[in-house]
Amino acid sequence: MLASCGGGKVVPGWESNAHGALSAFQSYYLKGDARVAYLEFERAVGELRSTGRADLLARAELVRCATRAAALEFDDCPGFEKLRADAGPEEIAYADFLAGRAPRAAAEDPVSRLVNLGVQFKAGKATPESIHAAVEVSSAQGWRRPLLAWLGVELKRAEAAGDPSAAERLRRRISLVGEGK
């Protein structure tokens, strides 16, 4: 009410609701609560559908695909692909990035960094340093789902390298993260 009296821009309810639900989806998904994440994503999609704008739905689908990529869960982003014809150039470029067909500089926020590292991994361009960086980002944020995925990658590398002490240390850490889940 105060914003309308002062002449400031009033954000439509659907926009703030969709943004909040997408943010909640990311948070719950990365923390490992898939059930609540799913509900939040559906809430966001419901808000976006009310606009009749396929480009906004396409963007939401990209958020879902990117969040999953951060946790090393890859698919062909089928929700986006259904909407590709109505997506804008920015969304198409981001979809191509997620598919590993186009480079993109990572922003400094933790989600963007982790998405970028996930895309590198998918493309077979992950290094031991980038894998370790993904573990550290996930751990620092308390994001259980990607942390378990990236620790699993480190564990496979340790086993392949024949390093039983590192493998055992990683198993203990994986067990610790998985407790109480």
Phi and psi restraints in degrees (value plus and minus 20) as a CYANA .aco file:
   2 LEU   PHI     -85.5   -45.5
   2 LEU   PSI     -55.2   -15.2
   3 ALA   PHI     -84.2   -44.2
   3 ALA   PSI     -58.3   -18.3
   4 SER   PHI     -91.1   -51.1
   4 SER   PSI     -51.9   -11.9
   5 CYS   PHI     -91.0   -51.0
   5 CYS   PSI     -55.0   -15.0
   6 GLY   PHI    -105.5   -65.5
   6 GLY   PSI     -21.6    18.4
   7 GLY   PHI      61.9   101.9
   7 GLY   PSI     -14.5    25.5
   8 GLY   PHI     -94.2   -54.2
   8 GLY   PSI     141.2   181.2
   9 LYS   PHI     -90.5   -50.5
   9 LYS   PSI     111.6   151.6
  10 VAL   PHI    -116.8   -76.8
  10 VAL   PSI     102.5   142.5
  11 VAL   PHI    -100.6   -60.6
  11 VAL   PSI     107.5   147.5
  12 PRO   PHI     -80.4   -40.4
  12 PRO   PSI     127.0   167.0
  13 GLY   PHI     -76.5   -36.5
  13 GLY   PSI     -61.3   -21.3
  14 TRP   PHI     -79.8   -39.8
  14 TRP   PSI     -56.3   -16.3
  15 GLU   PHI     -88.9   -48.9
  15 GLU   PSI     -67.8   -27.8
  16 SER   PHI     -88.8   -48.8
  16 SER   PSI     -56.4   -16.4
  17 ASN   PHI     -85.0   -45.0
  17 ASN   PSI     -64.0   -24.0
  18 ALA   PHI     -85.4   -45.4
  18 ALA   PSI     -63.5   -23.5
  19 HIS   PHI     -81.5   -41.5
  19 HIS   PSI     -65.4   -25.4
  20 GLY   PHI     -83.1   -43.1
  20 GLY   PSI     -60.6   -20.6
  21 ALA   PHI     -88.8   -48.8
  21 ALA   PSI     -58.7   -18.7
  22 LEU   PHI     -86.1   -46.1
  22 LEU   PSI     -59.6   -19.6
  23 SER   PHI     -83.6   -43.6
  23 SER   PSI     -62.5   -22.5
  24 ALA   PHI     -85.2   -45.2
  24 ALA   PSI     -60.3   -20.3
  25 PHE   PHI     -74.6   -34.6
  25 PHE   PSI     -72.0   -32.0
  26 GLN   PHI     -78.3   -38.3
  26 GLN   PSI     -66.8   -26.8
  27 SER   PHI     -81.0   -41.0
  27 SER   PSI     -70.7   -30.7
  28 TYR   PHI     -85.4   -45.4
  28 TYR   PSI     -59.9   -19.9
  29 TYR   PHI     -82.5   -42.5
  29 TYR   PSI     -68.5   -28.5
  30 LEU   PHI     -87.4   -47.4
  30 LEU   PSI     -50.9   -10.9
  31 LYS   PHI     -95.2   -55.2
  31 LYS   PSI     -35.0     5.0
  32 GLY   PHI      82.6   122.6
  32 GLY   PSI      -9.2    30.8
  33 ASP   PHI    -121.0   -81.0
  33 ASP   PSI      62.6   102.6
  34 ALA   PHI     -84.7   -44.7
  34 ALA   PSI     -55.0   -15.0
  35 ARG   PHI     -83.1   -43.1
  35 ARG   PSI     -70.9   -30.9
  36 VAL   PHI     -88.7   -48.7
  36 VAL   PSI     -57.2   -17.2
  37 ALA   PHI     -78.9   -38.9
  37 ALA   PSI     -64.4   -24.4
  38 TYR   PHI     -79.6   -39.6
  38 TYR   PSI     -65.1   -25.1
  39 LEU   PHI     -82.6   -42.6
  39 LEU   PSI     -60.8   -20.8
  40 GLU   PHI     -86.8   -46.8
  40 GLU   PSI     -58.9   -18.9
  41 PHE   PHI     -84.5   -44.5
  41 PHE   PSI     -63.0   -23.0
  42 GLU   PHI     -83.0   -43.0
  42 GLU   PSI     -55.9   -15.9
  43 ARG   PHI     -84.3   -44.3
  43 ARG   PSI     -63.1   -23.1
  44 ALA   PHI     -82.9   -42.9
  44 ALA   PSI     -64.7   -24.7
  45 VAL   PHI     -81.8   -41.8
  45 VAL   PSI     -60.4   -20.4
  46 GLY   PHI     -79.9   -39.9
  46 GLY   PSI     -63.2   -23.2
  47 GLU   PHI     -84.3   -44.3
  47 GLU   PSI     -62.8   -22.8
  48 LEU   PHI     -90.3   -50.3
  48 LEU   PSI     -55.7   -15.7
  49 ARG   PHI     -80.4   -40.4
  49 ARG   PSI     -52.9   -12.9
  50 SER   PHI     -82.5   -42.5
  50 SER   PSI     -36.5     3.5
  51 THR   PHI    -107.2   -67.2
  51 THR   PSI     -39.4     0.6
  52 GLY   PHI      51.8    91.8
  52 GLY   PSI      -2.6    37.4
  53 ARG   PHI    -126.7   -86.7
  53 ARG   PSI      88.3   128.3
  54 ALA   PHI     -85.4   -45.4
  54 ALA   PSI     -49.8    -9.8
  55 ASP   PHI     -83.6   -43.6
  55 ASP   PSI     -56.0   -16.0
  56 LEU   PHI     -90.8   -50.8
  56 LEU   PSI     -58.8   -18.8
  57 LEU   PHI     -84.3   -44.3
  57 LEU   PSI     -59.3   -19.3
  58 ALA   PHI     -80.8   -40.8
  58 ALA   PSI     -61.9   -21.9
  59 ARG   PHI     -83.1   -43.1
  59 ARG   PSI     -61.2   -21.2
  60 ALA   PHI     -83.1   -43.1
  60 ALA   PSI     -60.3   -20.3
  61 GLU   PHI     -83.3   -43.3
  61 GLU   PSI     -55.3   -15.3
  62 LEU   PHI     -87.6   -47.6
  62 LEU   PSI     -56.1   -16.1
  63 VAL   PHI     -80.6   -40.6
  63 VAL   PSI     -63.7   -23.7
  64 ARG   PHI     -82.8   -42.8
  64 ARG   PSI     -67.1   -27.1
  65 CYS   PHI     -83.6   -43.6
  65 CYS   PSI     -61.1   -21.1
  66 ALA   PHI     -85.5   -45.5
  66 ALA   PSI     -62.1   -22.1
  67 THR   PHI     -82.5   -42.5
  67 THR   PSI     -60.8   -20.8
  68 ARG   PHI     -86.7   -46.7
  68 ARG   PSI     -58.4   -18.4
  69 ALA   PHI     -82.3   -42.3
  69 ALA   PSI     -54.4   -14.4
  70 ALA   PHI     -80.4   -40.4
  70 ALA   PSI     -49.0    -9.0
  71 ALA   PHI    -121.3   -81.3
  71 ALA   PSI      -2.0    38.0
  72 LEU   PHI      41.1    81.1
  72 LEU   PSI      13.8    53.8
  73 GLU   PHI    -132.1   -92.1
  73 GLU   PSI      86.5   126.5
  74 PHE   PHI    -132.7   -92.7
  74 PHE   PSI     124.6   164.6
  75 ASP   PHI    -170.1  -130.1
  75 ASP   PSI    -193.3  -153.3
  76 ASP   PHI    -109.4   -69.4
  76 ASP   PSI      -2.5    37.5
  77 CYS   PHI      33.4    73.4
  77 CYS   PSI      37.8    77.8
  78 PRO   PHI     -80.3   -40.3
  78 PRO   PSI     -53.6   -13.6
  79 GLY   PHI     -81.9   -41.9
  79 GLY   PSI     -59.6   -19.6
  80 PHE   PHI     -90.3   -50.3
  80 PHE   PSI     -63.3   -23.3
  81 GLU   PHI     -78.5   -38.5
  81 GLU   PSI     -53.9   -13.9
  82 LYS   PHI     -84.2   -44.2
  82 LYS   PSI     -44.9    -4.9
  83 LEU   PHI    -128.8   -88.8
  83 LEU   PSI     -19.5    20.5
  84 ARG   PHI     -71.6   -31.6
  84 ARG   PSI     -61.0   -21.0
  85 ALA   PHI     -81.0   -41.0
  85 ALA   PSI     -45.3    -5.3
  86 ASP   PHI    -125.4   -85.4
  86 ASP   PSI     -14.9    25.1
  87 ALA   PHI    -103.1   -63.1
  87 ALA   PSI     134.9   174.9
  88 GLY   PHI    -104.7   -64.7
  88 GLY   PSI     151.9   191.9
  89 PRO   PHI     -79.4   -39.4
  89 PRO   PSI     -55.7   -15.7
  90 GLU   PHI     -85.3   -45.3
  90 GLU   PSI     -62.2   -22.2
  91 GLU   PHI     -87.1   -47.1
  91 GLU   PSI     -60.8   -20.8
  92 ILE   PHI     -84.4   -44.4
  92 ILE   PSI     -60.8   -20.8
  93 ALA   PHI     -83.5   -43.5
  93 ALA   PSI     -59.3   -19.3
  94 TYR   PHI     -89.3   -49.3
  94 TYR   PSI     -58.5   -18.5
  95 ALA   PHI     -82.1   -42.1
  95 ALA   PSI     -60.7   -20.7
  96 ASP   PHI     -84.8   -44.8
  96 ASP   PSI     -57.1   -17.1
  97 PHE   PHI     -81.6   -41.6
  97 PHE   PSI     -69.2   -29.2
  98 LEU   PHI     -81.2   -41.2
  98 LEU   PSI     -51.4   -11.4
  99 ALA   PHI    -100.5   -60.5
  99 ALA   PSI     -24.7    15.3
 100 GLY   PHI      62.8   102.8
 100 GLY   PSI      -5.0    35.0
 101 ARG   PHI    -116.7   -76.7
 101 ARG   PSI     -27.3    12.7
 102 ALA   PHI    -169.6  -129.6
 102 ALA   PSI     117.1   157.1
 103 PRO   PHI     -95.3   -55.3
 103 PRO   PSI     139.0   179.0
 104 ARG   PHI    -178.3  -138.3
 104 ARG   PSI     115.4   155.4
 105 ALA   PHI     -93.6   -53.6
 105 ALA   PSI     118.2   158.2
 106 ALA   PHI    -100.8   -60.8
 106 ALA   PSI     119.7   159.7
 107 ALA   PHI     -95.5   -55.5
 107 ALA   PSI     152.1   192.1
 108 GLU   PHI    -107.3   -67.3
 108 GLU   PSI     -29.1    10.9
 109 ASP   PHI     -89.7   -49.7
 109 ASP   PSI     131.7   171.7
 110 PRO   PHI     -78.6   -38.6
 110 PRO   PSI     -59.5   -19.5
 111 VAL   PHI     -84.0   -44.0
 111 VAL   PSI     -67.3   -27.3
 112 SER   PHI     -81.3   -41.3
 112 SER   PSI     -61.5   -21.5
 113 ARG   PHI     -81.2   -41.2
 113 ARG   PSI     -64.3   -24.3
 114 LEU   PHI     -88.5   -48.5
 114 LEU   PSI     -57.9   -17.9
 115 VAL   PHI     -81.7   -41.7
 115 VAL   PSI     -66.7   -26.7
 116 ASN   PHI     -79.7   -39.7
 116 ASN   PSI     -63.1   -23.1
 117 LEU   PHI     -85.6   -45.6
 117 LEU   PSI     -57.4   -17.4
 118 GLY   PHI     -83.8   -43.8
 118 GLY   PSI     -61.0   -21.0
 119 VAL   PHI     -86.2   -46.2
 119 VAL   PSI     -59.5   -19.5
 120 GLN   PHI     -80.3   -40.3
 120 GLN   PSI     -63.3   -23.3
 121 PHE   PHI     -81.8   -41.8
 121 PHE   PSI     -66.8   -26.8
 122 LYS   PHI     -78.0   -38.0
 122 LYS   PSI     -58.1   -18.1
 123 ALA   PHI    -100.6   -60.6
 123 ALA   PSI     -20.0    20.0
 124 GLY   PHI      56.0    96.0
 124 GLY   PSI       0.7    40.7
 125 LYS   PHI    -129.5   -89.5
 125 LYS   PSI      -6.9    33.1
 126 ALA   PHI     -93.6   -53.6
 126 ALA   PSI     121.5   161.5
 127 THR   PHI    -131.0   -91.0
 127 THR   PSI     144.4   184.4
 128 PRO   PHI     -75.7   -35.7
 128 PRO   PSI     -55.6   -15.6
 129 GLU   PHI     -88.1   -48.1
 129 GLU   PSI     -60.4   -20.4
 130 SER   PHI     -90.8   -50.8
 130 SER   PSI     -55.0   -15.0
 131 ILE   PHI     -84.6   -44.6
 131 ILE   PSI     -65.4   -25.4
 132 HIS   PHI     -82.5   -42.5
 132 HIS   PSI     -60.1   -20.1
 133 ALA   PHI     -81.3   -41.3
 133 ALA   PSI     -60.1   -20.1
 134 ALA   PHI     -85.0   -45.0
 134 ALA   PSI     -59.2   -19.2
 135 VAL   PHI     -81.6   -41.6
 135 VAL   PSI     -65.3   -25.3
 136 GLU   PHI     -85.7   -45.7
 136 GLU   PSI     -62.1   -22.1
 137 VAL   PHI     -82.2   -42.2
 137 VAL   PSI     -68.0   -28.0
 138 SER   PHI     -80.1   -40.1
 138 SER   PSI     -65.2   -25.2
 139 SER   PHI     -84.1   -44.1
 139 SER   PSI     -65.7   -25.7
 140 ALA   PHI     -81.1   -41.1
 140 ALA   PSI     -51.3   -11.3
 141 GLN   PHI    -110.4   -70.4
 141 GLN   PSI     -30.1     9.9
 142 GLY   PHI      52.2    92.2
 142 GLY   PSI      10.8    50.8
 143 TRP   PHI    -112.6   -72.6
 143 TRP   PSI      77.0   117.0
 144 ARG   PHI     -80.3   -40.3
 144 ARG   PSI     -67.4   -27.4
 145 ARG   PHI     -80.2   -40.2
 145 ARG   PSI     -75.3   -35.3
 146 PRO   PHI     -87.6   -47.6
 146 PRO   PSI     -52.2   -12.2
 147 LEU   PHI     -80.5   -40.5
 147 LEU   PSI     -65.7   -25.7
 148 LEU   PHI     -83.1   -43.1
 148 LEU   PSI     -60.0   -20.0
 149 ALA   PHI     -84.2   -44.2
 149 ALA   PSI     -67.6   -27.6
 150 TRP   PHI     -91.1   -51.1
 150 TRP   PSI     -55.0   -15.0
 151 LEU   PHI     -83.9   -43.9
 151 LEU   PSI     -56.4   -16.4
 152 GLY   PHI     -80.9   -40.9
 152 GLY   PSI     -58.3   -18.3
 153 VAL   PHI     -85.7   -45.7
 153 VAL   PSI     -64.9   -24.9
 154 GLU   PHI     -81.2   -41.2
 154 GLU   PSI     -59.5   -19.5
 155 LEU   PHI     -82.6   -42.6
 155 LEU   PSI     -66.1   -26.1
 156 LYS   PHI     -81.1   -41.1
 156 LYS   PSI     -58.4   -18.4
 157 ARG   PHI     -86.0   -46.0
 157 ARG   PSI     -62.1   -22.1
 158 ALA   PHI     -84.7   -44.7
 158 ALA   PSI     -61.9   -21.9
 159 GLU   PHI     -84.8   -44.8
 159 GLU   PSI     -62.5   -22.5
 160 ALA   PHI     -85.5   -45.5
 160 ALA   PSI     -50.7   -10.7
 161 ALA   PHI    -103.3   -63.3
 161 ALA   PSI     -24.8    15.2
 162 GLY   PHI      50.2    90.2
 162 GLY   PSI      17.7    57.7
 163 ASP   PHI    -129.3   -89.3
 163 ASP   PSI      64.7   104.7
 164 PRO   PHI     -83.9   -43.9
 164 PRO   PSI     -52.7   -12.7
 165 SER   PHI     -89.9   -49.9
 165 SER   PSI     -61.0   -21.0
 166 ALA   PHI     -86.4   -46.4
 166 ALA   PSI     -60.6   -20.6
 167 ALA   PHI     -82.4   -42.4
 167 ALA   PSI     -62.9   -22.9
 168 GLU   PHI     -86.3   -46.3
 168 GLU   PSI     -60.2   -20.2
 169 ARG   PHI     -80.9   -40.9
 169 ARG   PSI     -62.1   -22.1
 170 LEU   PHI     -88.9   -48.9
 170 LEU   PSI     -58.0   -18.0
 171 ARG   PHI     -80.7   -40.7
 171 ARG   PSI     -62.3   -22.3
 172 ARG   PHI     -83.2   -43.2
 172 ARG   PSI     -61.5   -21.5
 173 ARG   PHI     -87.2   -47.2
 173 ARG   PSI     -62.0   -22.0
 174 ILE   PHI     -80.3   -40.3
 174 ILE   PSI     -62.9   -22.9
 175 SER   PHI     -82.4   -42.4
 175 SER   PSI     -62.4   -22.4
 176 LEU   PHI     -81.0   -41.0
 176 LEU   PSI     -65.9   -25.9
 177 VAL   PHI     -86.4   -46.4
 177 VAL   PSI     -56.6   -16.6
 178 GLY   PHI     -97.3   -57.3
 178 GLY   PSI     -35.8     4.2
 179 GLU   PHI     -85.1   -45.1
 179 GLU   PSI     122.9   162.9
 180 GLY   PHI      53.0    93.0
 180 GLY   PSI     -10.0    30.0
